[in-house]
Amino acid sequence: MNLTSRAARALNGAAEATRDAVVERTMTLARLESPTGDTQRLTALARELVDGYAQCTGHTTLLPGPRGDHLVVDFPAEDMSLPHLLLVGHYDTVWPAGTLDTWPVAIRGDRLHGPGVLDMKAALALVQGAFGLLEQLGCPPAQPVRLVLVSDEEIGSPDGRAAVAQHLPGAAAVIGLEPPHPDGRVKTARRGSTRLRLTVTGREAHAGLDAAQGVSAVDELVDQLIRLRTLIRTRGTAVNTGRIEGGTRANVIAGRAHAEIGLRFTTPEAQRTTMGIFGALKPMRAQARLDTEVLSDRPAWPEQSSNWLIHHVQAVAAALGQDIAGAPAGGAGDTNLPGSLGLPTLDGLGATGAGPHARHEHILLTALAPRLALLTALLATALPTPDRRARGNLLNGPWR
């Protein structure tokens, strides 16, 4: 059956009635701190997530990772022969353990504040809420759904990328659970990103007695960074030197220095050109040595006018009385990989709010029920087959 106006009203009402439970679940998850690399805390949160998804028919498989397990949760469907819908997200945050001591999770007006509530504890709660609503309404998912949650997204998913890649074959489409744009628009493309470390090895010497015998790694690094700002003029590339370390004392010529550099790319061509520049760097001091190490890498996901998935989501949203728009995003995430491969991909289906990675991070409570209704409807509405895409008939859900 199609998503009728009667079914839409029922779903909107059920989502509104479920909102408080999703808020409580978000607060529970946010109070379990999960900084990237803290395997003990990540394991505690993973157990909580596994138990929660098990309550709504989800079966979880753990994929061991060096910084914590990645979770793969399978939800059965009415027709298990169909290709799966892949949901991707993460359960690590940027906030160090102890942040809650000075910044507790709290509701103030229409906002739920706290570390990680937007990025992305609320989305994890929304998924559980959506599958719970499907059970309540007696409406199973239209096709198998697989949820992949990685434990290292906040450092570029160096290991989690493989977990996502493992479940791309056979996927009909990919939906990311990152937050949307602050105005609610979903994300239709993402810039590529590379995080690398440029290390300089020089030679230590006494800065007063034997300065001529030393080779300053700090001076070489500074000169290289200035040089790179001149070399990297590729359109579509942004460079940020985020961290610099080097040397030991003011009276010692620095023997070692390094910088962590973040690169963002709007196109694959810009990414290739910029990485070629780094690969061709030569020392400016004869006895200095340069080493470049890629710490994480995400390919550019350019916007595609032929991406039918945004039109499908807009059609489902319209049936619920929602107006959903899309726009490219400046940040990178786990949807970069499927998007770069040309798979139908859309991101930003998580909770609406603002301030990710900042002390004003929050979600908007009034936007939670509509997003819950939309996510639930997307799970219950069959993805359009090629012939229905061509006819523009995108809605076909098993609604009662």
C-alpha positions as CSV (number, residue, x, y, z in Angstrom):
1,M,0.0,0.0,0.0
2,N,1.0,3.6,-0.5
3,L,1.7,5.9,2.4
4,T,-1.9,7.2,2.6
5,S,-2.9,10.4,4.4
6,R,-4.5,8.3,7.1
7,A,-1.3,6.2,7.6
8,A,0.7,9.4,7.7
9,R,-1.5,11.0,10.4
10,A,-1.2,7.8,12.4
11,L,2.6,7.7,12.1
12,N,3.0,11.4,12.9
13,G,0.9,10.9,16.0
14,A,2.8,7.9,17.1
15,A,6.1,9.6,16.6
16,E,5.0,12.6,18.7
17,A,3.9,10.2,21.5
18,T,7.2,8.4,21.3
19,R,9.3,11.6,21.4
20,D,9.8,11.7,25.1
21,A,11.1,8.1,25.1
22,V,13.6,9.0,22.4
23,V,14.8,12.0,24.5
24,E,15.3,9.8,27.5
25,R,17.2,7.3,25.5
26,T,19.4,10.0,24.0
27,M,20.2,11.3,27.5
28,T,21.0,7.8,28.7
29,L,23.4,7.3,25.8
30,A,25.0,10.7,26.2
31,R,25.7,10.0,29.8
32,L,27.8,7.1,28.8
33,E,30.9,9.0,27.6
34,S,32.6,7.4,24.6
35,P,35.7,9.3,23.5
36,T,37.5,7.8,20.5
37,G,40.2,5.3,21.6
38,D,38.8,4.8,25.1
39,T,38.0,1.1,24.6
40,Q,36.6,0.6,28.1
41,R,34.0,3.3,27.8
42,L,33.2,2.4,24.2
43,T,32.6,-1.2,25.2
44,A,30.2,0.0,27.9
45,L,28.2,2.0,25.4
46,A,28.3,-0.8,22.9
47,R,26.7,-3.1,25.4
48,E,24.0,-0.6,26.0
49,L,23.4,-0.2,22.3
50,V,23.3,-4.0,21.6
51,D,20.7,-4.4,24.4
52,G,18.6,-1.6,23.1
53,Y,18.5,-2.8,19.5
54,A,17.8,-6.3,20.6
55,Q,14.5,-5.0,22.1
56,C,13.4,-4.1,18.5
57,T,14.5,-7.3,16.7
58,G,18.0,-6.2,15.9
59,H,20.8,-8.8,15.9
60,T,24.3,-7.4,16.5
61,T,27.6,-8.7,15.3
62,L,30.8,-7.2,16.8
63,L,33.7,-6.5,14.5
64,P,36.9,-6.1,16.6
65,G,38.8,-2.9,16.0
66,P,42.0,-1.5,17.6
67,R,40.1,1.4,19.2
68,G,36.9,-0.5,20.0
69,D,34.4,-2.9,18.4
70,H,32.4,-1.8,15.3
71,L,28.7,-2.8,15.5
72,V,26.8,-4.4,12.7
73,V,23.1,-4.7,13.5
74,D,20.7,-6.6,11.2
75,F,17.0,-6.0,11.3
76,P,14.8,-8.6,9.5
77,A,12.2,-7.5,6.9
78,E,9.0,-8.8,5.4
79,D,10.9,-9.8,2.3
80,M,14.4,-11.0,3.1
81,S,15.2,-11.6,-0.6
82,L,15.5,-7.9,-1.3
83,P,18.8,-6.0,-1.2
84,H,19.5,-4.4,2.1
85,L,19.3,-0.7,3.1
86,L,22.5,0.3,4.8
87,L,22.5,2.8,7.6
88,V,25.9,4.1,8.7
89,G,26.9,6.0,11.9
90,H,29.3,6.0,14.8
91,Y,29.2,5.9,18.6
92,D,32.5,7.6,19.5
93,T,32.6,11.3,20.3
94,V,35.3,14.0,20.4
95,W,34.7,14.7,24.1
96,P,37.3,13.4,26.6
97,A,36.2,11.4,29.6
98,G,35.2,13.7,32.5
99,T,33.5,16.3,30.2
100,L,30.2,15.5,31.9
101,D,31.6,16.7,35.2
102,T,31.5,20.3,34.0
103,W,28.9,20.0,31.3
104,P,26.0,17.7,32.2
105,V,23.3,16.6,29.9
106,A,20.3,18.8,30.4
107,I,17.2,20.2,28.8
108,R,16.8,23.9,28.6
109,G,13.7,25.1,26.8
110,D,13.5,23.5,23.4
111,R,17.0,22.2,23.5
112,L,18.8,19.1,24.8
113,H,22.4,20.1,25.6
114,G,25.3,17.8,26.3
115,P,28.5,16.3,24.8
116,G,27.7,14.1,21.9
117,V,23.9,14.6,21.9
118,L,23.9,15.8,18.3
119,D,27.0,14.0,17.0
120,M,25.5,11.4,17.3
121,K,23.8,9.9,20.4
122,A,20.4,11.2,19.4
123,A,20.6,9.5,16.0
124,L,21.4,6.2,17.8
125,A,18.3,6.7,19.9
126,L,16.2,7.6,16.8
127,V,17.1,4.3,15.1
128,Q,15.9,2.4,18.1
129,G,12.7,4.5,18.3
130,A,12.0,4.0,14.6
131,F,12.2,0.2,14.8
132,G,10.1,0.3,18.0
133,L,7.4,2.4,16.1
134,L,7.4,-0.2,13.3
135,E,6.6,-2.9,15.8
136,Q,4.0,-0.8,17.5
137,L,2.3,-0.1,14.1
138,G,2.5,-3.7,13.0
139,C,4.6,-2.7,10.0
140,P,7.9,-4.5,9.4
141,P,10.7,-2.9,7.4
142,A,10.1,-3.1,3.6
143,Q,13.5,-4.7,3.1
144,P,16.4,-5.9,5.2
145,V,18.1,-3.1,7.1
146,R,21.7,-3.2,8.2
147,L,23.1,-0.7,10.6
148,V,26.9,-0.2,10.8
149,L,28.2,1.8,13.7
150,V,32.0,2.4,13.8
151,S,34.0,3.3,16.9
152,D,36.6,5.6,15.3
153,E,34.7,8.0,13.1
154,E,35.9,11.1,14.9
155,I,39.5,10.4,13.8
156,G,38.5,9.6,10.2
157,S,37.5,6.0,10.6
158,P,41.0,4.6,9.8
159,D,39.7,1.1,10.8
160,G,36.0,1.7,10.6
161,R,36.2,2.5,6.9
162,A,36.8,-1.2,6.2
163,A,33.7,-2.1,8.3
164,V,31.5,0.1,6.2
165,A,33.1,-1.1,2.9
166,Q,32.5,-4.7,3.9
167,H,28.7,-4.1,3.8
168,L,28.4,-2.0,0.7
169,P,28.2,-5.0,-1.8
170,G,24.5,-5.7,-2.3
171,A,23.2,-2.6,-0.7
172,A,20.3,-0.9,-2.5
173,A,21.1,2.5,-0.9
174,V,23.1,4.1,1.9
175,I,21.7,6.5,4.5
176,G,24.0,8.3,6.9
177,L,22.8,9.2,10.4
178,E,25.0,12.3,10.9
179,P,23.1,15.5,11.8
180,P,21.6,17.5,8.9
181,H,22.5,21.1,8.2
182,P,21.4,23.3,11.1
183,D,18.4,24.4,9.0
184,G,17.3,20.7,8.5
185,R,18.5,20.2,5.0
186,V,20.0,16.7,4.4
187,K,23.5,16.2,2.9
188,T,23.7,15.3,-0.7
189,A,27.5,15.4,-1.1
190,R,30.6,15.7,1.1
191,R,34.1,17.0,0.7
192,G,36.9,14.5,0.7
193,S,39.4,14.7,3.6
194,T,42.9,13.5,4.4
195,R,44.5,13.8,7.8
196,L,48.3,13.5,7.6
197,R,51.4,14.0,9.7
198,L,54.4,15.7,8.2
199,T,57.5,14.8,10.2
200,V,60.9,16.5,9.9
201,T,64.1,14.9,11.2
202,G,67.1,17.3,11.7
203,R,70.1,17.1,13.9
204,E,70.4,18.4,17.4
205,A,73.3,20.7,18.5
206,H,74.0,23.3,21.1
207,A,72.2,26.5,19.9
208,G,75.1,28.7,21.2
209,L,78.3,26.6,20.9
210,D,77.7,24.4,17.9
211,A,74.7,26.0,16.0
212,A,76.4,25.4,12.7
213,Q,76.5,21.7,13.3
214,G,72.8,21.5,13.9
215,V,69.9,21.1,11.4
216,S,66.7,22.6,12.9
217,A,63.7,20.4,12.3
218,V,61.5,23.2,13.6
219,D,62.8,25.7,11.0
220,E,62.5,23.2,8.3
221,L,59.0,22.4,9.2
222,V,58.0,26.1,9.4
223,D,59.5,26.7,6.0
224,Q,57.8,23.7,4.5
225,L,54.4,24.8,5.8
226,I,54.9,28.3,4.3
227,R,56.0,26.7,1.1
228,L,52.9,24.4,1.0
229,R,50.6,27.4,1.3
230,T,52.2,28.7,-1.9
231,L,52.2,25.3,-3.7
232,I,48.6,24.3,-2.8
233,R,46.6,26.6,-4.9
234,T,44.4,23.8,-6.3
235,R,40.8,24.9,-6.7
236,G,38.6,22.9,-4.4
237,T,41.3,22.3,-1.7
238,A,41.4,23.7,1.8
239,V,44.3,23.3,4.2
240,N,44.4,23.5,7.9
241,T,47.6,23.0,10.0
242,G,45.9,21.8,13.2
243,R,48.8,20.9,15.4
244,I,52.6,21.5,15.6
245,E,55.1,19.9,17.9
246,G,58.9,20.0,17.9
247,G,62.2,20.6,19.7
248,T,63.1,20.2,23.4
249,R,64.7,23.4,24.7
250,A,65.5,26.9,23.5
251,N,69.2,26.3,23.7
252,V,69.0,23.1,21.6
253,I,68.7,23.0,17.8
254,A,65.5,21.0,17.3
255,G,66.2,17.5,16.0
256,R,62.6,16.5,15.3
257,A,59.3,18.3,14.6
258,H,56.0,17.4,13.1
259,A,52.7,18.9,12.1
260,E,49.3,17.3,11.7
261,I,47.6,18.7,8.7
262,G,43.9,18.5,7.6
263,L,43.1,18.7,3.9
264,R,39.6,19.0,2.4
265,F,38.7,18.5,-1.2
266,T,35.6,19.1,-3.2
267,T,36.6,16.9,-6.1
268,P,38.6,13.7,-6.6
269,E,40.9,15.6,-9.0
270,A,41.8,18.2,-6.3
271,Q,42.5,15.4,-3.9
272,R,44.9,13.7,-6.3
273,T,46.7,16.9,-7.2
274,T,47.2,18.0,-3.6
275,M,48.4,14.6,-2.4
276,G,50.8,14.6,-5.4
277,I,52.3,17.8,-4.0
278,F,52.9,16.2,-0.6
279,G,54.4,13.2,-2.2
280,A,56.9,15.3,-4.1
281,L,58.1,17.5,-1.2
282,K,61.9,17.8,-0.9
283,P,63.9,19.1,2.1
284,M,65.0,22.7,1.9
285,R,68.0,21.8,4.1
286,A,70.4,19.3,2.7
287,Q,70.6,17.2,5.9
288,A,67.0,17.3,6.9
289,R,64.6,14.4,6.2
290,L,60.9,14.6,5.5
291,D,58.3,11.9,6.1
292,T,54.6,12.0,5.3
293,E,52.2,9.6,7.0
294,V,48.5,9.5,6.0
295,L,46.5,9.1,9.3
296,S,43.1,8.8,7.7
297,D,41.7,9.4,4.3
298,R,38.2,9.8,2.8
299,P,37.5,10.2,-0.9
300,A,35.4,13.1,-2.2
301,W,31.7,12.5,-2.7
302,P,30.7,14.9,-5.4
303,E,27.0,15.9,-5.8
304,Q,25.2,13.9,-8.5
305,S,22.1,15.1,-10.2
306,S,21.1,11.5,-10.9
307,N,20.9,10.5,-7.3
308,W,17.3,9.3,-7.0
309,L,17.6,8.7,-3.3
310,I,17.1,12.4,-2.4
311,H,13.9,12.4,-4.5
312,H,12.7,9.3,-2.8
313,V,13.3,10.8,0.7
314,Q,11.5,14.0,-0.4
315,A,8.5,12.1,-1.6
316,V,8.2,10.2,1.7
317,A,8.7,13.4,3.6
318,A,6.0,15.2,1.6
319,A,3.5,12.4,2.4
320,L,4.2,13.1,6.0
321,G,3.7,16.9,5.5
322,Q,7.4,17.6,5.6
323,D,9.4,19.7,3.2
324,I,13.0,18.3,2.9
325,A,15.7,20.0,1.0
326,G,19.3,18.9,0.4
327,A,22.7,20.6,0.0
328,P,26.4,19.5,0.0
329,A,28.2,19.4,3.3
330,G,31.7,20.8,4.1
331,G,32.6,18.1,6.4
332,A,33.5,14.4,5.7
333,G,32.1,11.2,7.1
334,D,31.5,7.6,6.6
335,T,29.1,8.2,3.7
336,N,32.0,9.6,1.6
337,L,33.0,6.1,0.6
338,P,29.7,4.8,-0.8
339,G,29.0,8.3,-2.3
340,S,32.4,8.3,-4.1
341,L,31.6,4.9,-5.5
342,G,28.4,6.1,-7.1
343,L,26.0,4.2,-4.8
344,P,22.8,6.0,-4.0
345,T,23.8,7.8,-0.8
346,L,22.3,10.5,1.4
347,D,23.5,11.8,4.8
348,G,22.1,14.0,7.5
349,L,19.1,11.8,8.6
350,G,20.1,12.2,12.3
351,A,18.7,14.7,14.8
352,T,18.5,18.4,14.0
353,G,20.5,20.8,16.1
354,A,23.8,22.8,16.1
355,G,27.2,23.0,17.7
356,P,28.9,19.6,17.0
357,H,32.3,19.5,18.6
358,A,31.5,22.7,20.5
359,R,30.3,23.6,24.0
360,H,27.0,24.7,22.7
361,E,26.2,21.3,21.1
362,H,22.5,20.6,21.3
363,I,19.5,19.0,19.5
364,L,16.1,20.7,18.9
365,L,13.4,18.8,20.7
366,T,10.6,20.1,18.4
367,A,12.4,18.7,15.4
368,L,12.7,15.2,16.9
369,A,9.3,13.8,16.3
370,P,9.2,14.8,12.6
371,R,12.6,13.2,12.1
372,L,11.5,10.1,13.9
373,A,8.4,9.9,11.7
374,L,10.5,10.3,8.5
375,L,13.1,7.7,9.5
376,T,10.3,5.2,10.4
377,A,8.5,5.9,7.1
378,L,11.8,5.4,5.1
379,L,12.3,2.0,6.8
380,A,8.8,0.9,6.0
381,T,8.7,2.2,2.4
382,A,10.2,0.1,-0.3
383,L,13.0,1.7,-2.2
384,P,11.9,2.4,-5.8
385,T,12.8,-0.1,-8.4
386,P,14.4,1.2,-11.7
387,D,11.1,1.3,-13.5
388,R,9.3,3.2,-10.8
389,R,12.2,5.7,-10.6
390,A,11.7,6.3,-14.4
391,R,8.0,6.9,-13.9
392,G,8.5,9.1,-10.8
393,N,6.4,6.8,-8.7
394,L,8.6,6.6,-5.6
395,L,6.2,5.7,-2.8
396,N,5.4,2.0,-2.2
397,G,5.2,1.0,1.4
398,P,3.6,-1.9,3.2
399,W,1.4,0.4,5.4
400,R,-1.7,-1.1,7.1
